[in-house]
């Protein structure tokens, strides 16, 4: 599940997280999962990606929300704020800053995820700023359990 949920969350690429929310466990059904995502930036065409599959074992099927957000913060240089979570949803704001070659890249946005044992959906709306030039961006992602893993 690490690559699956992390991949969906990072499609848009934990500073301060409420302990009660941070300790929430996200649990999905072990087995074969299919996932897709798309990224829309005006002027650039990015169709929905061809579906990919991943086998999730029992150990990977349960992850702590703070671990997932911590990985996002550490690996992508992002800060998570305004985190809100219910039994099946997670919403937060994200700011990521990176220096790529001689360019300064910053992205800001709001992400929303709905999850269940057999399906995860997510959306992101925000802005990417490259050396001061801002572009609006929208991303979507979907993952669903499709059966048993093939050995």
ABEGO torsion letter per residue (X at the ends): XAAAAAAAAAAAXXABBBAAAAABBBBBBBEBBBBBBBBBBBGBBBBBBBBBBBBBBAAAABBBAAAAAAAAAAAAGBBBBGBBBBAABBBBBBBBBBBBEABBBBBBBBBBBBBBAABBBBBBBBBBBBGGBBBBBBBBBBBBBAEBBBX
